[in-house]
């Protein structure tokens, strides 16, 4: 696929050191064309970027309410949100900014990492990060997480970890 001037401009903003120290593309030779590959995976799974982004956004909000304490989202799924000062703009050109922070979702021995901006880029642009980028998450992993959250019973609300608010 031939890169349009707009695609080239977006990729320049996503390069390491442009809008973020680490960048968004990793060492992926496809650049933002990775969106098409991920779209094919989502079509195969029967999910949309909006659906997956909604799940992540909900986990972000629930995790933020825990003030940095872990949240057991469901059996075997733990969420930890750490907020930070500052914000980033969307490299795709959306108006507004997205707060800095990190959400780690641990499922067994696998940990998925998200920021508010990465959640936005998944939900609104179908961009899951370039291969090798710090926030790259496979659409299949998020779809599996979404399925697990919808089919596994939530643990009973009760006594939180010491020093943490209840769920």
Secondary structure, 3 states (H helix, E strand, C coil): CCCCHHHHHHHHHHCECCCECCCCCCCCCCHHHHHHHHHHHHHHHCCCHHHHHHHHHHHHHHHHCCCCCCEEEECCEEEEEEEEEEEEECCCCCCCEEEEEEEEEEECCEEEEECHHHHHHHHHHCCCCCCCCCCCCCHHHHHHHHHHHHHCCCCCCCCCCCCCCCC
